Amino acid sequence: MKNGVLIIILSLLATFAHANITATVESPQSCTLCGMNRTNFAYSRMLAVFADGTATGFCSLHCLAVEMQQKDCKRISSIKVADYSTYKLTDAKTAVWVIGGSMNGVMTSEAKWAFVGMEEAQKFVATYGGRISTFVQALEAATNEVKAQAAEELAIERELSRELR
């Protein structure tokens, strides 16, 4: 019981800490894929810059992974991600990632958070759990989740199709 109350208190403190940080979010204001407000999710947002110089924004690694699975996805030249603690964009490949933990993720069942440095990531893990990882590992986890969701949706569509016959 005490652990449950402690987790709730820590979650509320983290939420309020995020509420006190104001972020200026680059365009677009809404996630290109799902339409969620990127200012509301400034701590998990991503920006993909394509080889042709255009850029597009996402609310989370999950939505970026969905986009990357599309057949017509343009070649990406760089990916920026918000530092979970400061909301400032940093290079996704050099960020320290945390996968999992007790903090709910954005658009995912297994949270994936980015940090500019190892110290902040370790503090997060000490408080909320999870495991330190790289961008490649976080992207692979997100991609696997996207593929599993797509397979599940396909199975549901097939079942509905059979029922309609």
C-alpha positions in Angstrom: 0.0 0.0 0.0 2.8 2.4 1.0 4.6 1.6 -2.3 1.5 2.3 -4.3 0.9 5.7 -2.6 4.6 6.5 -3.1 4.4 5.7 -6.8 1.3 7.9 -7.2 3.0 10.8 -5.4 6.1 10.5 -7.5 4.1 10.4 -10.7 2.1 13.5 -9.7 5.4 15.3 -8.8 6.8 14.4 -12.2 3.6 15.6 -13.9 3.7 18.9 -12.0 7.4 19.3 -12.7 6.7 18.9 -16.5 3.8 21.4 -16.2 6.1 24.1 -14.8 8.5 23.8 -17.8 7.4 25.9 -20.8 8.6 24.8 -24.2 8.7 26.6 -27.4 7.8 23.8 -29.9 8.9 24.1 -33.5 6.4 23.5 -36.3 4.3 21.6 -36.8 2.3 22.0 -33.6 0.4 18.8 -34.2 1.9 15.3 -34.7 2.1 14.6 -38.4 0.9 11.1 -37.9 -1.7 11.1 -35.1 -2.6 14.8 -34.7 -1.7 15.0 -31.0 -0.6 18.5 -29.8 3.2 18.4 -29.7 3.3 21.2 -27.1 1.4 19.1 -24.7 3.9 16.3 -25.3 7.0 18.5 -25.6 9.0 16.1 -23.5 8.6 13.2 -25.9 8.4 15.1 -29.3 10.6 14.3 -32.2 11.6 16.1 -35.4 12.7 14.2 -38.5 14.7 16.1 -41.1 14.6 14.6 -44.5 17.4 14.5 -47.2 15.5 17.0 -49.3 15.7 19.5 -46.4 12.0 19.3 -45.3 11.2 18.4 -41.8 8.2 17.0 -39.9 7.3 16.6 -36.3 6.0 13.7 -34.2 4.6 13.5 -30.7 6.7 10.4 -29.9 9.1 7.7 -31.0 6.1 5.5 -31.7 4.7 7.8 -34.3 8.1 8.3 -35.9 8.5 4.5 -36.1 5.1 4.2 -37.8 6.1 6.8 -40.3 9.4 5.0 -41.0 7.5 1.8 -41.8 5.5 3.5 -44.5 6.6 2.5 -48.1 6.7 6.1 -49.2 8.8 7.4 -46.3 11.4 9.8 -47.5 15.1 9.3 -46.6 15.8 10.8 -43.2 19.0 12.7 -42.7 18.7 13.5 -39.0 16.4 12.9 -36.1 16.0 15.2 -33.1 14.3 14.3 -29.8 13.3 16.2 -26.8 15.3 15.8 -23.7 12.8 14.4 -21.1 14.1 16.8 -18.4 14.5 20.1 -20.3 12.3 19.6 -23.4 15.2 20.9 -25.5 15.8 19.1 -28.8 19.0 17.0 -29.1 20.3 14.4 -31.6 18.4 11.2 -31.1 21.4 9.1 -32.0 23.6 10.6 -29.2 20.9 10.8 -26.6 20.8 8.4 -23.7 17.5 6.4 -23.9 15.5 4.8 -21.2 13.1 2.0 -22.1 10.4 0.8 -19.8 9.8 1.8 -16.2 6.7 2.8 -14.3 6.1 6.1 -16.1 3.4 5.8 -18.8 4.8 6.3 -22.3 3.4 8.4 -25.2 1.5 6.3 -27.8 3.1 3.1 -26.5 2.8 0.4 -23.8 6.5 0.5 -23.1 7.8 4.0 -22.5 10.8 5.3 -24.3 12.4 8.5 -23.0 15.5 10.4 -24.2 18.0 12.3 -22.1 20.9 14.5 -23.1 23.2 12.9 -20.5 23.8 9.7 -18.6 23.4 11.3 -15.2 19.7 12.4 -15.8 18.9 9.1 -17.4 20.3 7.3 -14.3 18.3 9.5 -12.0 15.2 8.7 -13.9 15.9 4.9 -13.8 16.5 5.2 -10.0 13.1 6.8 -9.5 10.9 5.1 -12.2 12.8 2.0 -13.3 13.5 1.1 -16.9 16.8 0.3 -18.6 19.4 2.5 -20.2 19.7 2.0 -23.9 20.7 3.5 -27.2 18.6 5.1 -29.9 19.0 2.0 -32.1 17.6 -0.2 -29.3 14.7 2.3 -28.6 13.9 2.5 -32.3 14.0 -1.3 -32.6 11.6 -1.7 -29.6 9.2 0.9 -31.1 9.4 -0.7 -34.6 8.7 -4.1 -33.1 5.7 -2.8 -31.3 4.4 -1.1 -34.4 4.8 -4.3 -36.4 3.0 -6.3 -33.7 0.2 -3.8 -33.6 -0.1 -4.0 -37.4 -0.2 -7.8 -37.3 -2.9 -7.7 -34.6 -5.0 -5.2 -36.7 -4.7 -7.4 -39.8 -5.9 -10.4 -37.8 -8.9 -8.4 -36.6 -9.7 -7.3 -40.1 -9.5 -10.8 -41.4 -11.7 -12.1 -38.6 -14.3 -9.3 -39.3 -14.1 -10.1 -43.0 -14.9 -13.8 -42.3 -17.8 -12.9 -40.1 -19.3 -10.6 -42.8 -19.3 -13.4 -45.4 
